[in-house]
């Protein structure tokens, strides 16, 4: 992209300006193209990671279900089969209730309004009003 620019008397200012705008235009196009390549590379990496995480989630769910059945059938060696499945299901239900209570408690602590931002905006408005008067 490097050009020799002759700044002696035989080069017109219009020619210099034309070259400058062409070079800037090419530079912007090249930067946009580089950004596209980088974004496509990032998207591909994220897609691969997402597929891996999704597959891990599905396999984790399958393992959970199978281990739950194994626990119930293992417990059925001690108690009747129906009772064993009720015990395993009840244990999961209790864990779910505890997690629900914990989640609700944490959700109540969340304030949807960004209080610090609102406060600084109020201060900015007060400052602007003071500057206007």
ABEGO torsion letter per residue (X at the ends): XBBBBBABAABBAAAAAAAAAAAAAAAAAAAAAAAAAAAAAAAAAAAAAAAAAAAAAAAAAAAAAAAAAAAAAAAAAABBAAAAAAAAAAAAAAAAAAAAAAAAAAAAABBABBAAAAAAAAAAAAAAAAAAX
